[in-house]
Amino acid sequence: MVQQPMSLKLSSNPSEESEKPEKIYLPRTSESEKLKKIRHTASHVMAMAVQKLFPKAQVTIGPWIENGFYYDFDNPEPFSENDLKAIKKEMVKIINRKLPVIREEVSREEAKQRIEAIKEPYKLEILADIKEEPITIYHLGNEWWDLCAGPHVENTSELNPKAIELESVAGAYWRGDETKAQLQRIYATAWETPEQLAEYKRRKEEALRRDHKKLGKELGLFIFSDLVGPGLPLWTPKGTLLRSILEDFLKQEQLKRGYLPVVTPHIAKVDLFKTSGHWQKYKEDMFPLMADDEEAAAQEVGFVMKPMNCPFHIQIYKSELRSYRELPMRLAEFGTVYRYEQSGELGGLTRVRGFTVDDSHLFVTPEQLDSEFLNVVDLILSVFNKLQLKNFKARLSFRDPASDKYIGSDEVWDKAEGAIRRAVETLGMEHFEGIGEAAFYGPKLDFIFSDALEREWQLGTVQVDYNLPERFELEYVAEDGSRKRPVMIHRAPFGSLERLIGILIEEYAGDFPLWLAPVQARLLPVGEAQLDFTKDVVAKMRALGIRAEVDTSGDRLGKLIRNAEKDKIPVMAVVGAKEVETNTLSIRTRASGELGTISVDEVLDKMKNAIANFENF
C-alpha cells in the first residue's frame, strides 16, 4: 500500500520566517536572459582588457557558464594574481567609457579577411565551425570585436563593475585536446548587483568549508591515488563502514518490500550491450573494448566493462520462463559500473569513473506498472526522509522527439511517459519536465535535490522501460496461458553510493547524524586508571551494535575533546575517577552539547533507541 504523498519542501513557521533576512536569489545563466547578456558582454570586456594589457595574447573562446563565464587565451607568459587585478582595473575603465555594443552581420569571406588581417588563427578555426550564415560579429565601440552569436547588453554602462569578479586562472587545452596548444583560462563571474556577488562569494566560501574532498580526507573516509588513476576512489576502513551502513539500511528496506538480491560480473561480452543498445547509443561513455587481437577488435568481438547493470538482471529474469504469478519480480544489486568520463569532468565523488549503483530492476505486468511505480516512489521518499534530505523536486525526464539518440517506437514512449505522469499526478508531487533528459531506452522520474548552498544534484531515479524487454524478447506466461511481454522499471533511490556520500558530507558539513556516523561514540579516559572501565563500556556498546571506540592516546582531556570535535564524533563520553566509581559517563554531544553525568545503562538504552529511530542522542 502506498503511503500518502509527503511534502517535498520543509514547511516554515511564518513568525520565524519574518525574522530571517531576505533571501538573495542567484539564478543560473540559463535561467536568466538578462544575466546571459551581462555575462556575454563581460567576457568580451575582459578579453578586450587582456589584449590591451597583453598585446601578444590571442583570444579563443569565451562562453558563459552557469555561475559566470570564462575566456581562453594563448599568451606567452602565465597570468598571475597581480595580472588579474590589473585586468579587472582595465575592465572598469572600459565599462566606464560607456562603449556601445554593436552587432554586425558579415559574409563568411569578409569575416575570414578581417581575422587574417589581425592574425588570430584560433578565430579562423572557430569560423570554420560556424555553419549558419550570415556571420555575426560584436564590437565594443570601434576598438575591439569578436565572433559571437550573442546576446549582449546595448552599452558597457549596463554592467556594474562592483558586481564583477575575476576568480582564477587554470590551464586548458585548445579544443580540450591534449595534443594541441595549452591555453590559459580566466574564470570570472558577473551579476546584476553587488549584493548578488556578495552572496555568491559567501556561498563559495561555505562550499569550501563543506567541500567533501577536503572533509573526506580530514575524516579519513576515502583517498585518490595517481597510480590507481583519476575518478577511482579508494575507500578507507571508516569510509567503507559508511558505505556498508548505507547499503545495509537500503537492503533492509528492500527486503521488507519484496526485493530479491542478486550479484553480477563487472565485465561481459560486447554482444550483451549490442543487444541492449548501449554499444550503439552509449559507446562514447564506455571503456574501450578488450579484444584478443587486432582482428577481433576490428570485428568488435571481445569484452567490455559494464556501464549499467540492467542487461545482467535481464539475463537472470530470462534464465527461466516466468509465470504471471511470479510478477512483479524485483531484482536488486549494489552493482559497481564503469564509465569513461573525460578527465576534465571528474570531481571528487560526485563525478567518477567507477561507482556503485543501488540498482534494481522490476519486471511487471502492464497492469502492475502503476502500483509498482508508486511503491518505488514511496521507497525513495522514505529513504530521503531517513537521510534528512528534504528540499528536492521531481523532474519528468522525457525524450526529445527531434533527437535520434533514443530507441523504440513513439507508441511505447507515449505509454511510458504516460505512466510517469500519472504517478506524479496521483501523488500530487511538485514537478517539472526535462525534455531530452530521458535515458536512451525510456523516460525517467528524477529527484533533483537542492543542497544547503542551493546547488542542485540528481539523486534517486525511476525509469519505465518497454524497449529492453522487447530487444531481449522477454516473456511471461499470462493467466490465459498466452505469452506476454513484461514491462521493466529501473530504479536507484541513492543514484550512486559515491555521489550520495559526497553530497551527504557537504550537506551535513561532515557532521553525520548519529545512525549514519562511522564512529558513533568515543570514550575519553582521563588517565590510565580509567582505561579498563572505558574498554568494558565500549565492549557493551559494540555488543548492542553501537560503533564505539576508546581514545587511547593518553593526551590531556582538553586535547581529547578537541580531537573528537575535529573528527565530528556525535557522542563523546568523559571518564574520570568519579565516573568509574558511580558507573556513569559524562556525556557531551555535537547535537546538544553538555548533557551531564548519566548512568552507563541509561546511555546504552538511549543510544540504542536513538539509532533505531534515526534520531540524535
VEXVOKE-290754 format. One line per 5 residues: number of its first residue (from 1); their letters; for each residue x, z, y negated of C-alpha. Coordinates in Angstrom, 1 decimal. Example, Ala and Ser with C-alpha at 12.3 -4.5 7.8 and 13.67 -1.06 7.14 Angstrom:
% VEXVOKE-290754
1) AS) 12.3:7.8:4.5 ~ 13.7:7.1:1.1
***
This chain:
% VEXVOKE-290754
1) MVQQP) 0.0:0.0:0.0 ~ 1.4:-1.0:-3.4 ~ 1.6:1.8:-6.0 ~ 0.1:1.4:-9.5 ~ 2.5:-0.5:-11.8
6) MSLKL) 4.9:1.6:-13.6 ~ 5.9:1.2:-17.2 ~ 8.9:-0.9:-17.9 ~ 9.8:0.9:-21.1 ~ 10.2:4.5:-21.9
11) SSNPS) 7.3:5.8:-24.0 ~ 8.3:7.8:-27.1 ~ 6.8:10.7:-28.9 ~ 5.6:9.4:-32.3 ~ 6.8:12.6:-34.1
16) EESEK) 10.2:12.3:-32.6 ~ 10.4:8.6:-33.3 ~ 9.7:9.2:-37.0 ~ 12.8:11.4:-37.3 ~ 15.1:8.7:-35.9
21) PEKIY) 16.9:6.4:-38.3 ~ 15.5:2.8:-38.4 ~ 16.9:0.8:-35.6 ~ 19.0:-2.2:-36.6 ~ 18.2:-5.2:-34.6
26) LPRTS) 21.0:-7.5:-33.6 ~ 19.7:-10.9:-32.5 ~ 21.8:-13.2:-30.4 ~ 22.8:-16.5:-31.9 ~ 20.5:-18.4:-29.5
31) ESEKL) 17.5:-16.3:-30.8 ~ 18.1:-16.9:-34.5 ~ 18.2:-20.3:-36.2 ~ 19.5:-18.5:-39.4 ~ 22.4:-16.9:-37.5
36) KKIRH) 23.2:-20.1:-35.9 ~ 23.6:-21.8:-39.3 ~ 25.6:-18.8:-40.6 ~ 28.0:-18.8:-37.6 ~ 28.4:-22.6:-37.5
41) TASHV) 29.3:-22.6:-41.2 ~ 31.5:-19.5:-41.0 ~ 33.5:-21.2:-38.2 ~ 34.1:-24.2:-40.5 ~ 35.2:-21.9:-43.4
46) MAMAV) 37.6:-20.1:-41.0 ~ 39.1:-23.4:-39.8 ~ 39.5:-24.6:-43.4 ~ 41.2:-21.3:-44.4 ~ 43.6:-21.7:-41.4
51) QKLFP) 44.6:-25.2:-42.3 ~ 45.1:-24.2:-46.0 ~ 47.4:-21.4:-44.9 ~ 49.0:-23.1:-41.9 ~ 49.2:-26.9:-42.7
56) KAQVT) 50.6:-27.7:-39.3 ~ 47.6:-26.2:-37.5 ~ 45.3:-28.6:-35.7 ~ 41.7:-27.8:-35.1 ~ 40.0:-28.4:-31.8
61) IGPWI) 36.5:-26.9:-31.0 ~ 34.7:-24.1:-32.8 ~ 31.4:-23.2:-31.2 ~ 29.1:-20.3:-31.8 ~ 28.8:-17.7:-29.1
66) ENGFY) 26.0:-15.1:-28.7 ~ 27.7:-12.5:-30.9 ~ 29.7:-14.6:-33.2 ~ 32.0:-17.7:-32.9 ~ 35.5:-18.8:-32.2
71) YDFDN) 37.8:-21.7:-33.1 ~ 40.7:-23.0:-31.0 ~ 43.9:-24.0:-32.9 ~ 47.1:-25.8:-32.0 ~ 49.6:-24.0:-34.2
76) PEPFS) 53.4:-24.0:-33.7 ~ 53.6:-20.2:-34.3 ~ 51.3:-17.5:-32.8 ~ 48.8:-15.9:-35.2 ~ 49.5:-12.2:-35.9
81) ENDLK) 47.2:-9.4:-37.1 ~ 48.5:-9.9:-40.6 ~ 47.7:-13.6:-40.4 ~ 44.1:-12.7:-39.5 ~ 43.9:-10.6:-42.7
86) AIKKE) 45.3:-13.5:-44.7 ~ 42.8:-15.9:-43.2 ~ 39.9:-13.6:-43.9 ~ 41.1:-13.3:-47.6 ~ 41.2:-17.1:-47.9
91) MVKII) 37.8:-17.3:-46.3 ~ 36.4:-15.1:-49.0 ~ 37.9:-17.4:-51.7 ~ 36.3:-20.4:-50.1 ~ 32.9:-18.7:-49.8
96) NRKLP) 33.0:-17.5:-53.4 ~ 33.7:-21.1:-54.6 ~ 30.1:-21.9:-53.6 ~ 31.1:-25.1:-51.9 ~ 28.2:-27.4:-50.8
101) VIREE) 27.9:-28.1:-47.1 ~ 27.3:-31.8:-46.8 ~ 26.1:-33.6:-43.7 ~ 27.3:-37.2:-43.4 ~ 26.4:-39.8:-40.7
106) VSREE) 29.1:-42.4:-39.9 ~ 29.7:-45.0:-37.2 ~ 32.0:-44.3:-34.3 ~ 34.6:-46.7:-35.7 ~ 34.5:-45.1:-39.1
111) AKQRI) 34.9:-41.6:-37.6 ~ 37.9:-42.8:-35.5 ~ 39.6:-44.3:-38.5 ~ 39.2:-41.1:-40.5 ~ 40.6:-39.0:-37.7
116) EAIKE) 43.6:-41.2:-37.2 ~ 44.2:-41.0:-41.0 ~ 44.6:-37.2:-40.8 ~ 46.5:-37.4:-37.5 ~ 44.3:-35.0:-35.5
121) PYKLE) 44.4:-36.2:-31.8 ~ 42.2:-33.5:-30.5 ~ 39.4:-34.8:-32.6 ~ 39.8:-38.2:-31.0 ~ 39.2:-36.7:-27.6
126) ILADI) 36.1:-34.8:-28.9 ~ 34.8:-38.0:-30.5 ~ 35.2:-39.8:-27.1 ~ 32.9:-37.2:-25.5 ~ 30.1:-37.6:-28.1
131) KEEPI) 27.6:-40.0:-26.6 ~ 25.0:-40.0:-29.3 ~ 25.2:-42.2:-32.5 ~ 25.5:-42.0:-35.4 ~ 28.3:-39.5:-35.5
136) TIYHL) 27.7:-36.5:-37.8 ~ 30.4:-35.0:-40.0 ~ 30.0:-31.8:-42.0 ~ 32.0:-31.4:-45.3 ~ 32.9:-28.2:-47.2
141) GNEWW) 32.8:-29.6:-50.7 ~ 35.1:-32.7:-50.8 ~ 38.1:-30.8:-49.3 ~ 37.6:-30.3:-45.6 ~ 35.5:-31.8:-42.8
146) DLCAG) 35.0:-31.7:-39.1 ~ 32.9:-33.4:-36.4 ~ 29.8:-31.3:-35.8 ~ 26.2:-31.5:-34.8 ~ 25.2:-28.5:-36.9
151) PHVEN) 23.1:-26.8:-38.0 ~ 24.7:-25.3:-41.2 ~ 23.7:-23.5:-44.4 ~ 23.5:-25.6:-47.5 ~ 26.2:-23.8:-49.5
156) TSELN) 29.0:-21.4:-48.6 ~ 27.5:-18.9:-51.1 ~ 24.8:-18.2:-48.5 ~ 27.5:-16.5:-46.4 ~ 28.1:-12.8:-47.0
161) PKAIE) 31.9:-12.1:-46.9 ~ 31.2:-8.4:-46.1 ~ 29.2:-9.5:-43.0 ~ 32.1:-11.5:-41.5 ~ 35.0:-10.1:-39.5
166) LESVA) 37.9:-11.8:-37.7 ~ 38.2:-9.8:-34.4 ~ 41.1:-11.0:-32.3 ~ 43.4:-13.8:-31.1 ~ 43.6:-15.0:-27.5
171) GAYWR) 45.2:-17.8:-25.6 ~ 43.1:-20.7:-24.4 ~ 43.9:-24.0:-22.7 ~ 42.6:-27.2:-24.1 ~ 39.5:-28.1:-22.1
176) GDETK) 40.1:-25.0:-20.1 ~ 42.7:-26.9:-18.1 ~ 45.9:-25.0:-17.3 ~ 47.9:-28.3:-17.2 ~ 47.0:-29.0:-20.8
181) AQLQR) 48.2:-27.6:-24.2 ~ 47.9:-23.9:-24.7 ~ 45.9:-23.1:-27.9 ~ 45.2:-20.0:-29.9 ~ 41.6:-18.9:-30.1
186) IYATA) 40.5:-16.8:-33.0 ~ 37.3:-14.8:-32.2 ~ 35.1:-13.8:-35.1 ~ 31.6:-12.6:-35.9 ~ 29.2:-13.2:-38.8
191) WETPE) 25.9:-11.6:-39.6 ~ 23.2:-11.7:-42.3 ~ 24.0:-8.3:-43.7 ~ 26.9:-5.8:-43.8 ~ 24.6:-3.3:-42.1
196) QLAEY) 24.3:-5.6:-39.1 ~ 28.1:-6.0:-39.0 ~ 28.5:-2.2:-39.1 ~ 26.0:-1.7:-36.3 ~ 27.8:-4.4:-34.3
201) KRRKE) 31.1:-2.7:-34.8 ~ 29.6:0.7:-33.8 ~ 28.3:-0.9:-30.6 ~ 31.7:-2.4:-29.8 ~ 33.3:1.0:-30.2
206) EALRR) 30.7:2.6:-28.0 ~ 31.2:-0.2:-25.5 ~ 34.9:0.6:-25.4 ~ 34.1:4.2:-24.7 ~ 31.8:3.3:-21.9
211) DHKKL) 33.9:0.4:-20.6 ~ 33.6:0.5:-16.8 ~ 37.1:-0.9:-16.3 ~ 38.6:1.9:-18.2 ~ 36.3:4.6:-16.8
216) GKELG) 36.6:3.3:-13.3 ~ 40.4:3.7:-13.4 ~ 40.2:7.2:-15.1 ~ 37.6:8.4:-12.5 ~ 39.6:6.8:-9.6
221) LFIFS) 36.9:4.5:-8.3 ~ 38.5:1.1:-8.0 ~ 41.6:-0.9:-8.8 ~ 42.6:-4.6:-9.0 ~ 45.9:-5.9:-7.6
226) DLVGP) 47.7:-9.0:-8.8 ~ 48.9:-9.5:-5.2 ~ 45.3:-9.4:-3.9 ~ 44.0:-11.7:-6.7 ~ 41.6:-11.6:-9.7
231) GLPLW) 38.0:-10.9:-9.1 ~ 38.7:-9.0:-5.9 ~ 38.3:-5.2:-6.4 ~ 39.8:-2.6:-4.1 ~ 37.7:0.5:-3.7
236) TPKGT) 39.5:3.9:-3.6 ~ 38.1:6.8:-1.5 ~ 35.9:8.0:-4.4 ~ 34.7:4.5:-5.2 ~ 33.9:3.8:-1.5
241) LLRSI) 32.0:7.1:-1.3 ~ 29.9:6.0:-4.4 ~ 29.2:2.6:-2.7 ~ 28.2:4.5:0.5 ~ 25.8:6.8:-1.4
246) LEDFL) 24.1:3.8:-2.9 ~ 24.0:1.9:0.4 ~ 22.6:4.9:2.3 ~ 20.0:5.5:-0.4 ~ 18.6:2.0:-0.2
251) KQEQL) 18.9:1.8:3.6 ~ 16.7:4.9:3.9 ~ 14.2:3.4:1.5 ~ 14.2:0.2:3.5 ~ 13.8:1.9:6.9
256) KRGYL) 10.7:3.7:5.6 ~ 9.3:0.2:4.7 ~ 9.9:-1.5:8.0 ~ 13.2:-3.4:7.3 ~ 15.5:-4.3:10.2
261) PVVTP) 19.3:-4.0:9.7 ~ 21.5:-7.0:10.7 ~ 25.2:-7.9:10.3 ~ 26.5:-11.4:9.9 ~ 30.0:-13.0:9.7
266) HIAKV) 31.9:-13.8:6.4 ~ 32.5:-17.4:7.3 ~ 30.6:-20.2:9.0 ~ 30.8:-23.9:9.9 ~ 30.2:-26.0:6.8
271) DLFKT) 27.3:-27.6:8.7 ~ 25.2:-24.5:8.2 ~ 25.5:-24.9:4.4 ~ 24.8:-28.6:4.6 ~ 21.5:-27.9:6.3
276) SGHWQ) 20.7:-25.2:3.8 ~ 21.6:-27.4:0.8 ~ 24.3:-25.1:-0.5 ~ 27.1:-27.6:0.2 ~ 25.2:-30.3:-1.8
281) KYKED) 23.9:-28.2:-4.6 ~ 26.3:-25.2:-4.8 ~ 29.6:-26.6:-3.7 ~ 31.4:-26.0:-7.0 ~ 30.8:-22.3:-6.7
286) MFPLM) 32.1:-22.1:-3.1 ~ 35.6:-21.5:-1.9 ~ 37.2:-24.7:-0.6 ~ 36.7:-26.0:3.0 ~ 39.0:-24.6:5.6
291) ADDEE) 39.8:-27.6:7.8 ~ 42.3:-28.1:10.7 ~ 43.9:-31.1:9.2 ~ 43.5:-33.9:6.6 ~ 41.3:-35.9:8.8
296) AAAQE) 38.9:-33.0:9.3 ~ 39.0:-32.3:5.6 ~ 38.1:-35.9:4.8 ~ 35.2:-35.7:7.2 ~ 34.1:-32.3:5.9
301) VGFVM) 34.5:-30.6:9.2 ~ 35.6:-27.0:9.2 ~ 34.6:-23.5:7.9 ~ 33.7:-22.1:4.6 ~ 33.4:-18.5:3.2
306) KPMNC) 29.7:-17.7:2.8 ~ 28.3:-17.8:-0.8 ~ 25.0:-16.4:0.4 ~ 23.6:-14.6:3.4 ~ 20.2:-16.4:3.8
311) PFHIQ) 21.3:-19.1:6.2 ~ 22.7:-16.5:8.6 ~ 19.5:-14.5:8.6 ~ 17.6:-17.7:9.2 ~ 19.6:-18.2:12.4
316) IYKSE) 18.7:-14.7:13.6 ~ 15.0:-15.5:13.0 ~ 15.3:-18.8:14.7 ~ 17.1:-17.4:17.8 ~ 13.6:-16.7:19.4
321) LRSYR) 10.2:-18.3:19.0 ~ 8.3:-15.8:16.8 ~ 4.6:-14.8:17.1 ~ 2.4:-14.1:14.1 ~ 2.3:-10.6:15.5
326) ELPMR) 6.0:-10.1:14.6 ~ 5.5:-11.1:11.0 ~ 6.3:-10.0:8.4 ~ 9.9:-9.8:9.7 ~ 12.2:-8.1:7.2
331) LAEFG) 15.9:-8.6:7.9 ~ 18.3:-6.6:5.7 ~ 22.1:-6.6:5.3 ~ 24.7:-5.3:2.8 ~ 26.5:-8.6:3.1
336) TVYRY) 29.7:-9.5:1.3 ~ 29.7:-13.0:-0.1 ~ 32.4:-15.1:-1.9 ~ 32.1:-17.3:-4.9 ~ 34.9:-19.2:-6.5
341) EQSGE) 34.3:-18.1:-10.1 ~ 36.6:-19.5:-12.7 ~ 39.3:-17.0:-13.7 ~ 38.2:-17.1:-17.4 ~ 34.7:-16.0:-16.4
346) LGGLT) 35.8:-12.9:-14.4 ~ 35.1:-9.5:-15.9 ~ 35.7:-6.2:-14.2 ~ 33.0:-5.5:-11.6 ~ 30.3:-7.5:-13.4
351) RVRGF) 31.7:-10.9:-12.5 ~ 33.8:-11.0:-9.3 ~ 34.8:-13.4:-6.6 ~ 33.9:-11.2:-3.6 ~ 30.8:-8.9:-3.8
356) TVDDS) 28.3:-7.2:-1.6 ~ 24.6:-8.1:-1.9 ~ 21.9:-5.7:-0.8 ~ 20.3:-8.7:0.7 ~ 17.1:-9.0:2.6
361) HLFVT) 15.0:-12.0:3.8 ~ 11.4:-11.6:4.7 ~ 9.7:-14.1:7.0 ~ 6.0:-14.0:6.3 ~ 2.8:-16.0:7.0
366) PEQLD) 1.3:-17.7:3.9 ~ -1.5:-15.2:4.0 ~ 1.0:-12.3:3.8 ~ 3.0:-13.7:0.9 ~ 1.2:-12.0:-2.0
371) SEFLN) 1.0:-8.5:-0.5 ~ 4.7:-8.6:0.7 ~ 5.9:-9.8:-2.7 ~ 4.1:-6.9:-4.3 ~ 5.6:-4.4:-1.9
376) VVDLI) 9.1:-5.8:-2.6 ~ 8.5:-5.3:-6.4 ~ 7.3:-1.8:-5.7 ~ 10.5:-1.1:-3.8 ~ 12.6:-2.4:-6.7
381) LSVFN) 10.7:-0.4:-9.3 ~ 11.2:2.7:-7.1 ~ 14.9:2.1:-6.9 ~ 15.2:1.6:-10.7 ~ 13.3:4.9:-11.2
386) KLQLK) 15.7:6.9:-9.0 ~ 18.7:5.3:-10.8 ~ 17.1:6.2:-14.2 ~ 17.1:2.6:-15.3 ~ 14.0:2.4:-17.4
391) NFKAR) 14.5:-0.3:-20.0 ~ 14.0:-3.6:-18.4 ~ 11.7:-6.6:-18.4 ~ 10.7:-9.2:-15.9 ~ 11.8:-12.9:-16.1
396) LSFRD) 9.9:-15.6:-14.3 ~ 12.8:-17.8:-13.4 ~ 11.2:-21.2:-12.8 ~ 12.7:-24.7:-12.3 ~ 13.3:-27.3:-15.0
401) PASDK) 11.3:-30.3:-13.7 ~ 13.7:-32.6:-15.6 ~ 16.7:-31.4:-13.6 ~ 17.9:-32.8:-10.3 ~ 19.6:-29.6:-9.1
406) YIGSD) 16.6:-28.4:-7.1 ~ 15.4:-29.3:-3.5 ~ 11.8:-29.6:-2.3 ~ 8.6:-31.2:-3.4 ~ 6.6:-30.5:-6.6
411) EVWDK) 3.8:-29.1:-4.3 ~ 5.9:-26.3:-2.7 ~ 7.4:-25.4:-6.1 ~ 4.0:-25.1:-7.6 ~ 2.9:-22.8:-4.7
416) AEGAI) 6.0:-20.6:-5.0 ~ 5.8:-20.3:-8.8 ~ 2.1:-19.5:-8.5 ~ 2.8:-16.6:-6.1 ~ 5.2:-15.1:-8.6
421) RRAVE) 2.8:-15.5:-11.5 ~ 0.0:-13.8:-9.5 ~ 2.3:-10.9:-8.7 ~ 3.2:-10.0:-12.3 ~ -0.4:-10.5:-13.4
426) TLGME) -1.6:-8.2:-10.7 ~ 0.9:-5.6:-11.7 ~ 0.3:-6.0:-15.4 ~ 4.1:-6.4:-15.9 ~ 5.5:-7.4:-19.2
431) HFEGI) 7.2:-10.7:-18.5 ~ 8.6:-13.9:-19.9 ~ 9.5:-17.3:-18.5 ~ 13.0:-18.6:-18.0 ~ 12.8:-22.4:-17.4
436) GEAAF) 15.8:-23.7:-15.5 ~ 16.8:-20.2:-14.2 ~ 15.4:-20.8:-10.6 ~ 17.6:-20.9:-7.6 ~ 18.0:-24.4:-6.2
441) YGPKL) 15.7:-23.6:-3.3 ~ 13.0:-21.6:-5.1 ~ 11.7:-19.7:-8.1 ~ 12.6:-16.0:-8.8 ~ 11.3:-12.9:-10.4
446) DFIFS) 14.4:-11.4:-12.0 ~ 14.7:-7.9:-13.5 ~ 16.6:-8.0:-16.8 ~ 18.0:-4.6:-17.7 ~ 18.9:-3.6:-21.2
451) DALER) 21.6:-1.0:-21.3 ~ 22.5:1.8:-23.7 ~ 24.1:-0.8:-26.0 ~ 21.2:-3.2:-25.7 ~ 23.2:-5.7:-23.7
456) EWQLG) 21.2:-7.5:-21.0 ~ 22.1:-7.7:-17.3 ~ 20.3:-9.2:-14.4 ~ 19.8:-6.7:-11.6 ~ 17.1:-6.9:-9.0
461) TVQVD) 15.7:-10.3:-7.9 ~ 12.8:-11.5:-5.7 ~ 12.6:-15.2:-4.7 ~ 9.8:-17.2:-3.0 ~ 11.1:-20.0:-0.8
466) YNLPE) 9.2:-22.7:1.1 ~ 12.2:-25.1:1.2 ~ 14.7:-23.4:3.5 ~ 12.1:-22.8:6.2 ~ 11.4:-26.5:6.0
471) RFELE) 15.1:-27.5:6.1 ~ 15.8:-25.3:9.1 ~ 12.4:-26.2:10.8 ~ 11.4:-22.5:11.2 ~ 8.2:-21.8:13.1
476) YVAED) 5.9:-19.1:14.4 ~ 3.0:-19.2:16.8 ~ -0.2:-18.6:14.9 ~ -3.2:-16.7:16.2 ~ -4.9:-20.0:17.3
481) GSRKR) -1.7:-21.0:19.3 ~ -0.6:-23.6:16.9 ~ 3.0:-23.8:15.4 ~ 3.2:-23.0:11.7 ~ 5.9:-22.7:9.1
486) PVMIH) 6.7:-19.2:7.7 ~ 7.5:-18.6:4.0 ~ 10.7:-16.7:3.0 ~ 11.1:-14.0:0.4 ~ 14.7:-13.4:-0.7
491) RAPFG) 15.2:-10.1:-2.4 ~ 18.0:-7.8:-3.6 ~ 17.0:-4.6:-5.6 ~ 20.6:-3.9:-6.7 ~ 21.6:-7.5:-7.1
496) SLERL) 25.1:-6.6:-6.0 ~ 26.9:-3.3:-5.5 ~ 29.8:-4.3:-7.7 ~ 27.7:-5.3:-10.7 ~ 25.3:-2.4:-10.3
501) IGILI) 28.2:0.1:-10.2 ~ 29.8:-1.4:-13.2 ~ 26.6:-1.2:-15.1 ~ 25.9:2.3:-14.0 ~ 29.3:3.5:-15.1
506) EEYAG) 28.7:2.2:-18.5 ~ 25.0:3.3:-18.7 ~ 26.0:6.9:-17.7 ~ 29.3:6.7:-19.6 ~ 30.8:7.9:-16.3
511) DFPLW) 28.5:10.9:-16.1 ~ 26.7:10.1:-12.8 ~ 23.5:12.0:-12.0 ~ 24.1:14.8:-9.5 ~ 22.7:13.0:-6.5
516) LAPVQ) 25.0:10.0:-7.1 ~ 28.2:11.6:-8.2 ~ 31.1:11.1:-5.7 ~ 32.1:14.8:-6.2 ~ 29.0:16.9:-7.0
521) ARLLP) 30.7:20.3:-7.3 ~ 34.2:21.6:-7.9 ~ 35.1:25.2:-7.4 ~ 37.7:26.6:-9.7 ~ 39.5:29.7:-8.3
526) VGEAQ) 41.1:31.8:-11.0 ~ 44.0:32.8:-8.7 ~ 45.5:32.7:-5.2 ~ 43.4:35.7:-4.2 ~ 40.1:33.8:-4.6
531) LDFTK) 41.2:30.8:-2.6 ~ 39.9:31.8:0.8 ~ 36.5:32.8:-0.6 ~ 36.3:29.5:-2.5 ~ 37.1:27.4:0.5
536) DVVAK) 34.5:29.2:2.5 ~ 31.8:28.4:-0.1 ~ 32.9:24.7:-0.2 ~ 32.6:24.6:3.6 ~ 29.0:25.9:3.3
541) MRALG) 28.2:23.3:0.7 ~ 29.6:20.5:2.8 ~ 27.6:21.7:5.8 ~ 24.5:21.1:3.7 ~ 25.7:17.6:2.7
546) IRAEV) 26.8:18.6:-0.8 ~ 30.0:16.8:-1.8 ~ 32.2:19.7:-3.0 ~ 35.9:20.3:-3.4 ~ 38.3:23.1:-4.5
551) DTSGD) 40.9:22.7:-7.3 ~ 44.0:24.0:-5.6 ~ 46.4:23.0:-8.4 ~ 47.0:26.6:-9.4 ~ 46.6:25.7:-13.1
556) RLGKL) 45.3:28.1:-15.7 ~ 41.5:28.4:-15.9 ~ 41.3:26.5:-19.2 ~ 43.0:23.5:-17.7 ~ 40.9:23.7:-14.5
561) IRNAE) 37.8:23.4:-16.6 ~ 39.2:20.6:-18.8 ~ 40.2:18.6:-15.8 ~ 36.7:19.0:-14.2 ~ 35.2:17.9:-17.6
566) KDKIP) 37.6:14.9:-17.7 ~ 36.6:14.0:-14.2 ~ 32.9:14.3:-15.1 ~ 32.1:16.7:-12.3 ~ 28.4:17.6:-12.6
571) VMAVV) 28.7:21.2:-11.4 ~ 31.7:23.5:-11.9 ~ 31.9:27.0:-10.4 ~ 34.5:29.5:-11.7 ~ 35.5:32.0:-9.0
576) GAKEV) 37.2:35.2:-10.1 ~ 37.6:38.7:-8.6 ~ 34.1:39.7:-9.7 ~ 32.5:36.6:-8.1 ~ 34.3:37.3:-4.7
581) ETNTL) 33.1:41.0:-4.8 ~ 29.5:40.1:-5.6 ~ 29.3:36.8:-3.6 ~ 28.4:34.9:-6.7 ~ 29.6:31.8:-8.7
586) SIRTR) 29.9:31.5:-12.4 ~ 28.2:28.1:-12.9 ~ 28.9:25.6:-15.6 ~ 27.2:22.1:-15.5 ~ 27.6:19.0:-17.6
591) ASGEL) 23.8:18.6:-17.9 ~ 23.0:22.1:-19.1 ~ 26.3:23.9:-20.0 ~ 26.9:27.5:-19.0 ~ 24.3:28.9:-16.6
596) GTISV) 25.9:32.3:-15.9 ~ 26.6:34.1:-12.7 ~ 24.4:33.0:-9.7 ~ 24.4:34.1:-6.1 ~ 26.0:31.7:-3.7
601) DEVLD) 22.8:31.4:-1.6 ~ 20.8:30.5:-4.7 ~ 23.4:27.9:-5.8 ~ 23.2:26.3:-2.4 ~ 19.4:26.2:-2.4
606) KMKNA) 19.2:24.9:-6.0 ~ 21.8:22.2:-5.4 ~ 20.3:21.0:-2.2 ~ 16.8:20.8:-3.8 ~ 18.0:19.1:-6.9
611) IANFE) 19.9:16.4:-4.9 ~ 17.0:15.8:-2.6 ~ 14.7:15.3:-5.6 ~ 17.1:13.2:-7.6 ~ 17.3:15.9:-10.3
616) NF) 20.1:17.6:-12.1 ~ 21.1:21.2:-11.3
***
